[in-house]
Every structure is written in C-alpha cells, then in structure tokens.
Amino acid sequence: MAQASARNIDEFPQGWWRYFPALDSLRKYNGHVARADLLAGLSVAAVAVPQAVAYALVAGVPAEYGLYTAVVMTAIGAFFASSRQLINGPTNAISIAVLSATAMIPLMEDKVNAVLVLALMIGVLQVIIAVLRIGDLTRYISHSVVVGFTAGASVLLVMDQLKNLLGLSYKGDVHEPFVMRFWHSMTQGGTVDPSTLAVGLASIALVVGFRKMKKALNWKLFPELLVTVIGVSWVTWWIHQGSISVVGHIPAKLPSFHIPLFDKGLLKDLAPSALAIGTLGLLEAIAMSKSIATTTRQQLDLNQICLSEGLANVGAGLFKGIPGSGSITRSAINVQAGARTQWSGIFSAGAVALIVVLFAPYAQFIPKACLAGILILTGLRLIDPKALRYHLRASKFDAGIVLATAFSAVFISIEFCVLIGVFLSFLLAVPRAGRMLLSEFTVTKDRVIAERMPDDPECSRILIFGLEGEMFFSSATTLEEHFRTIERRLTGNTKVLVLRLKRARNPDAVCLHLLSDLVQRTEDRGIQVILCGVNDDLHEMMQRTGADLLRAEVFREQKVRYSSTMMAVKRAYEIVGNDLCAHCPRRQGQMQDEGYYFMV
C-alpha cells in the first residue's frame, strides 16, 4: 500500500491541483514519505542557517533578514513549486546582485527599505509572467547566460569578501564600479589583521577538511557549515573576546508583516535591477528544477515555477526578507537526503524558524571573517570549470554568451550582464528558432525502412526514431518532450534504440546535454543506443565537450543518402541476433542479411 502511494506522489498534478502542488502531494501522503521529507528538511535547515546569515551580509543588510528569507520564501516557494525538491531562499548570486542594485544608498535604514521594495518588485514581475503564461519564453534564453553570470558573480563574491577575510575597512565611492571599489578597499583599507585572517583561513580549512571526511566516511548529511560556524564562533569568543568583528545582535523572534515605503524615485531607480534580478531568479530556479527533474524524472510546469518564485519574493518583501531564488546547494542536499515532495521545503522553513526563536541570541558571536571564509570557498566552488569548458567549446554562440555575460558582470554591473545575456539570447535565437519533429520508423517485410504507420506491427526489440529541426536551446523543451516519448516506448524487451540525426541541425550545448542524458539513461537500462546520420558539426562538438554520446555507437553522415541509417539498422539486427520479436521479417524468413531500402 505504501509503495502504491509513493508512486502516486510522483504523478503530475491534474486540474486545479496543478496550481497547489504541495496540497496535491498531501492527498497522496503516507508515513514513509513524511519521514523522508522531515529528514531532508532538517538536513537542509542545517545548511540554510549559516548560508542565510552569510547571504544577508553579502546583500548589505542585517543577518536576521537572511534568516527571515529562509523561513518565509522557502515555505511559500515550496508550497507552490512545480518541482518537488526545489528549495528557494537567499542565494549568493542574487545577494550579489542586490548589493549592486542598492550600493548607492548610504543609510542602512534606507537600504533595508530599498531591498524590501526590490523583493516586491521582483515578485510582482514574476507573478505577471506566470499569469500571462509567458514563462515558456525562458526556453529562448540560453543556459549559457546562467553559466556566465554564475562565473562573474562568483568572482564578485570572492572580491567582496576579501576585505572581511583580511580585516580591512571598506573604501571607495558608492558611485564607482565594483572593481574600483574593490581596488580602493585593498589599497586604502588599512593593514591586514592577523587574528581576523587566521579565523577566516581556519574556517576554510575546517570546511574543506570536514567535506573530505564526509566523503571518505560517506556521511552525506553531515552539516559541515553549521559545525564550522559553531566551532569557530565558540573558539573565537573564548580566545579573542571583543577583538574580532562579529555579526552582532539577531532578535529571537519571527518576521512580522511589514509594508515598505514606496516612492516614484525609488521605483524608477530599482526598475532595471528588478527586471534583471527577476529574470535571473527565474533562470536559476528553472535550471535547477530541470536538473532535479533529470534525476527524478518528474514533469515540470514552467509557468507554475514562475508563479512560485514570484509569490515567494512577494512574501519575502512583506515579511522582512531579501530577494532570492532556487538554491543550488540546498536543493542538491534536499535531493541527496531523499526528499519526496514539496513538504521537505516547508519542514526546512519550520526548522529554521524554530532555530531563530531558540538560538538567535547566540548567532551574534559569529565572526564575520568565518562567514567570509565560507563565502569565498562557496564562490570558488561555484566557478564550475567543467561547465565553462563545455559551453566555451560547444559553439561560438555559447562561448560568446558566456564571455559577454561574465566579463560584463565583473567590469560593468551585475544587472547589465543579465540583460545583455538575455538580449543576445533572443537576438541569436530568433533566426535559428524552429520546430523539432520526432518520427518513428520500422523495417517492413519488404526490406524497406519506412515511417511507421499506426497499423504497423510494433517491434519489441528495436526502436528507430528520427529527429528533424533545430537542435538549439529554444527547442530544448520540445526535445525533452520527445525524449520522454521515446523513453515511454522502451520496455524490458527492447535491445536497441536507433536515433537518426541526419536532419537535426545547428546543435548547441543545451540540446547536446539533453541528448547525452538520454543516451546515458538508456544505456543504464541495458539498451544499446546507435546514433546515425551524425553530421560533422555534431560529431566535432561531441568530441570537444567529451559528451556521454560517445558511449553510443555512432554512424557518421555519408555522401550516399540514407546509407548511415541502413548501416545502423543492420548493426541493430546484429546486436539482437536470434532474439527476434514475433513480427520480425527475419523470423519469417522474409529478409536477408543484406539489402535495405529507405523510403521517406
């Protein structure tokens, strides 16, 4: 009975339930799933607390605003999220963007008000996108924008936290570019404080050491960040009481409803940042949701994701939180901990709220250098060399987007980099946008490889499909749907999947990655994949990126039309051998080993 309920949990919500996914999951809940969600939620909370405090300081607001975000945004985002394991809340990339957007506001009270207004503006924008059902337009924004932005934001995060690690004072004009402010802080911020630097380096060493220990002992849920913060805070308070800068007082209370102050000037100043950060937040959340869906094989509603992100940001703006999005780190921990539904996120929010009420007074002793060390380590880890190499080598389009976005983030502004990345994506996507079609073929008793008609008998050993259209990121969602169709046709009796790519044009990194995932999942099921009609561009990209497509047997495009398809089908019958299906012409003695014709 429990197993049946668990299967129902994985079904996509129907009707009005699709707008309230958490309630739909609750209809199918049982004790086994609840225990899994509770354990995952507690594991996420252990990481969320130190991250929330750190990201609030990155955004330039008091620490409690990050904790409030980890309560309100995480709960609302989980309640409405289409993805069952996505965890929303403060993130390093969004916090860096918020810092940049409000850098010119000197007074803390005004800055906090601006951050709350910014959260509301971002949330309203995302809700409008969802209501108008234009969330699907995000498919036209290349994932290279997210890769480039993440690289640029990670560099900015490291640069921003170096002064806290070294014990330097902030210097520079708020109207200057970020790079100039960093330079002035490094050259005019005073001398390095050895005690502060020691605390920061010790924090980095502890986190790295704990992670190696966790990997060696297979302690997947060990909260290394929380343990490091608690340990370093206690030792610092005991040895250097009062001599090292700390986070300061955090009230032991939950966030209260609060409407920030609006004025036309503030709304006008924040509008470009709200557009950029709102777009970035959706891209982050959708990218993370798709990554989770690849692992869990769940169906997603992109417009529902936009709605959940928007409502979560509106909630943050009304309950003293900062803008946020889907967290890569906490979502990954949620999946690893075995979360089954959205309620793991709600449990996480509840656990953080309990920690705030019971232990907030102790958080005032956390050294800023400790958080700086953790943030610098986080920034360095988020620069993913593998992803950068993949996108830089995939195509000139992907490389151009990554470089333009990353460099503009560092040298111009974080908001501008997102807008220019989105603009270039649309500009380059329009000429290449097209439909991606899926066709199925069969081998007839007359030795003809023809498009399969509904009345044709179905071979249970060999499946042959063909893709036609632009293998560009704007077709990624359609391509995912086609791949799901193919995987639904695969059974325990299937031995070979032949995929004809002769008419699949202009491949990019996103679609190549989807194709690679299909090959890997199919091979993992013990089914041999054969790719035929592979043109020079696709084959070269496969070699440059080291994609798992190389696990498949590949028949390159030939000068003689259809010849690679015929070679692939011959190879498929060689693999099957004598294990033929009931409808196979070879079983009936009607087909020889050689001689196939192709009919369009």
C-alpha positions, -999 to 999 in steps of 0.1 A, spaced: 0 0 0 28 24 9 45 16 -24 14 25 -44 11 58 -25 47 66 -33 41 60 -70 11 84 -68 33 110 -53 53 111 -85 24 117 -107 19 152 -123 -10 171 -106 -41 174 -127 -68 201 -129 -68 228 -103 -43 207 -82 -15 217 -105 -17 253 -90 -13 239 -55 13 211 -59 20 208 -22 -17 201 -14 -18 176 -43 11 158 -27 -6 159 7 -36 140 -8 -13 111 -15 9 113 16 19 85 39 41 79 69 71 67 48 71 98 26 66 121 56 96 107 74 117 111 42 106 147 38 112 155 75 147 141 75 155 160 43 140 192 56 162 191 88 193 184 67 185 215 45 179 236 76 213 228 90 229 243 58 203 271 54 210 288 87 247 297 82 241 304 45 211 327 52 232 348 77 261 350 52 240 359 22 222 387 41 256 403 49 265 399 12 234 418 3 243 445 28 215 441 53 214 428 89 218 390 93 182 384 105 168 394 71 186 363 56 171 340 83 136 355 77 140 348 40 150 312 47 117 309 66 91 328 45 105 324 10 113 287 15 79 279 28 59 298 1 82 287 -27 78 251 -17 40 253 -13 35 264 -49 66 249 -66 61 226 -95 94 209 -87 90 186 -57 126 191 -44 135 227 -53 145 248 -22 140 286 -25 157 312 -4 187 335 -3 214 327 -28 249 341 -34 242 353 -69 210 371 -61 226 386 -30 255 400 -50 230 415 -75 210 430 -46 242 445 -32 250 461 -66 214 474 -70 214 492 -36 251 502 -34 244 539 -38 221 541 -8 243 551 22 220 548 52 212 513 65 175 521 72 170 533 36 190 504 22 168 478 40 137 495 28 150 495 -8 158 458 -5 122 450 6 108 471 -22 131 454 -47 119 420 -35 83 431 -40 90 444 -75 108 412 -85 79 391 -71 52 411 -89 71 409 -122 75 371 -118 38 367 -109 28 387 -140 50 365 -162 32 334 -147 -3 349 -150 3 358 -186 17 323 -192 48 336 -209 71 315 -186 78 293 -216 97 322 -232 125 313 -208 134 285 -232 147 312 -256 172 323 -230 203 302 -233 217 284 -203 250 300 -212 236 332 -196 233 314 -163 268 298 -166 284 332 -175 265 350 -148 274 324 -122 311 327 -131 310 365 -129 290 366 -97 314 341 -81 343 363 -89 325 393 -74 316 374 -43 352 365 -37 363 401 -43 336 415 -20 345 392 9 383 396 8 381 427 29 362 409 56 387 380 55 417 403 58 401 427 84 402 457 60 379 487 61 355 494 32 368 523 10 357 538 -22 328 559 -37 295 540 -39 290 555 -74 322 538 -87 322 505 -105 326 475 -82 361 468 -94 373 503 -85 357 500 -50 375 467 -45 408 483 -55 404 512 -31 395 488 -3 425 467 -9 449 496 -12 434 521 13 415 499 37 443 497 63 466 469 73 457 432 74 446 420 108 464 387 116 437 374 140 409 381 116 428 364 88 436 334 110 399 330 118 389 331 81 416 307 70 408 283 98 371 283 87 381 275 51 404 247 63 377 232 86 351 232 59 375 216 34 386 190 60 350 182 70 340 177 34 369 153 28 359 134 59 323 134 49 332 119 15 356 94 30 331 82 56 301 85 33 284 109 57 262 126 31 242 146 55 269 159 78 263 197 83 299 209 78 290 246 75 269 246 107 296 227 127 323 250 114 304 282 123 295 269 158 331 257 165 349 288 152 324 311 170 330 294 203 368 294 200 369 330 188 347 342 217 369 323 242 403 334 229 396 368 212 366 381 231 357 415 217 387 419 193 373 404 162 343 418 142 312 397 147 277 396 131 260 413 160 226 411 177 199 390 160 164 392 176 149 359 187 116 364 170 98 355 138 93 381 110 63 403 112 42 417 84 56 450 71 48 471 41 79 490 30 78 527 19 74 534 -18 82 565 -38 84 571 -75 121 579 -75 129 546 -57 107 526 -81 123 542 -111 159 536 -98 152 500 -89 132 490 -121 162 479 -142 176 459 -113 142 443 -106 139 432 -143 174 418 -143 173 401 -110 138 388 -116 149 372 -149 180 358 -133 160 343 -105 136 325 -129 166 312 -149 182 299 -118 151 282 -105 141 267 -138 177 254 -145 178 238 -110 143 224 -114 153 208 -148 184 194 -133 164 178 -105 138 165 -130 165 148 -150 174 128 -119 138 122 -106 121 120 -140 93 144 -129 73 166 -152 75 204 -148 52 233 -154 75 263 -162 47 289 -156 40 273 -122 77 277 -113 75 314 -123 44 317 -101 60 301 -71 92 322 -74 70 354 -77 49 346 -47 79 337 -27 96 370 -34 64 389 -26 62 371 7 99 380 14 92 417 7 62 417 30 79 398 59 114 415 60 132 392 36 156 397 8 151 386 -29 161 351 -36 156 321 -59 162 284 -62 193 274 -43 217 250 -60 234 239 -27 203 234 -6 182 218 -34 210 193 -41 212 184 -3 174 180 -4 176 155 -32 205 136 -16 186 134 17 158 116 0 131 143 -2 99 131 -20 76 162 -20 74 199 -16 68 194 21 105 189 27 110 226 20 81 235 43 97 213 71 130 231 64 114 265 68 98 254 101 131 241 114 148 274 106 120 293 124 125 272 155 162 278 154 157 316 151 133 316 182 156 294 203 191 301 193 192 336 176 210 353 205 240 331 201 244 340 165 257 374 174 290 358 182 296 345 147 328 362 133 324 380 100 357 365 90 343 330 94 314 338 71 338 355 47 359 323 45 328 302 39 316 326 12 349 327 -6 350 289 -6 314 289 -19 323 314 -46 353 293 -58 332 261 -58 305 278 -79 330 285 -107 325 252 -124 354 246 -148 337 216 -164 306 237 -173 327 266 -185 348 243 -208 317 226 -220 300 259 -231 331 276 -243 339 246 -266 304 238 -277 298 266 -302 308 302 -309 273 312 -298 276 296 -264 312 309 -259 302 344 -268 272 345 -244 294 331 -215 322 356 -221 300 386 -226 279 378 -195 308 370 -172 330 400 -182 301 425 -181 292 412 -146 327 419 -133 336 451 -151 303 469 -158 274 458 -135 257 426 -124 223 438 -136 237 448 -170 253 414 -175 220 396 -172 201 420 -195 229 418 -222 229 380 -219 191 378 -223 192 403 -252 219 383 -271 200 351 -265 168 364 -281 188 381 -308 206 350 -319 177 326 -312 151 342 -335 169 334 -368 175 298 -356 143 290 -339 123 262 -354 102 232 -347 117 199 -336 99 170 -350 100 133 -340 93 105 -364 93 67 -358 104 42 -384 100 5 -389 115 -23 -411 89 -39 -433 88 -74 -446 99 -60 -480 132 -48 -465 121 -12 -465 129 12 -437 98 33 -437 80 57 -414 58 37 -391 21 39 -395 -4 34 -366 -15 0 -380 21 -13 -385 32 -40 -360 55 -28 -333 90 -43 -329 97 -51 -293 134 -55 -298 145 -25 -320 131 10 -319 140 35 -347 133 72 -343 144 103 -363 147 139 -351 143 168 -375 147 205 -368 170 230 -350 188 214 -320 190 249 -305 182 258 -268 149 273 -279 138 238 -289 151 222 -256 116 219 -240 102 202 -272 133 180 -273 127 169 -237 91 160 -245 102 139 -275 128 121 -253 101 113 -227 80 99 -256 109 77 -266 116 65 -231 80 56 -225 82 33 -256 113 15 -242 105 -18 -224 123 -46 -207 124 -64 -241 139 -35 -260 175 -43 -270 185 -14 -294 175 22 -298 184 37 -332 183 75 -334 186 92 -368 200 127 -365 205 134 -402 180 163 -402 189 177 -367 207 209 -374 228 235 -355 233 217 -322 242 237 -291 253 229 -256 219 226 -241 204 202 -266 236 182 -267 235 178 -230 198 165 -232 208 140 -259 238 129 -238 215 123 -208 191 103 -230 220 81 -241 232 76 -206 198 67 -191 191 43 -220 225 26 -217 219 23 -180 188 3 -187 209 -22 -207 197 -9 -241 223 -2 -268 220 32 -284 230 37 -321 232 73 -335 232 76 -373 233 104 -397 256 123 -373 270 153 -392 304 168 -389 293 197 -366 276 174 -341 304 148 -341 330 176 -336 310 190 -307 307 156 -291 345 152 -292 352 188 -279 328 185 -249 335 149 -241 298 142 -240 285 108 -230 271 105 -265 304 87 -272 290 58 -252 267 52 -281 277 36 -314 279 64 -340 274 61 -377 286 93 -394 267 111 -422 275 96 -456 275 110 -491 250 84 -502 216 93 -489 202 71 -461 233 48 -461 242 55 -425 207 47 -415 208 14 -433 242 6 -417 227 14 -382 197 -9 -388 220 -37 -399 241 -32 -368 209 -33 -347 200 -67 -361 235 -80 -354 231 -70 -317 197 -86 -315 210 -118 -331 184 -146 -328 164 -129 -301 138 -117 -325 103 -104 -319 72 -122 -332 67 -97 -361 103 -97 -373 106 -104 -411 139 -123 -404 119 -147 -382 96 -153 -411 125 -158 -435 114 -128 -455 145 -106 -450 181 -113 -459 211 -101 -440 220 -75 -467 200 -52 -488 178 -25 -472 160 3 -490 149 35 -474 116 51 -482 107 86 -469 
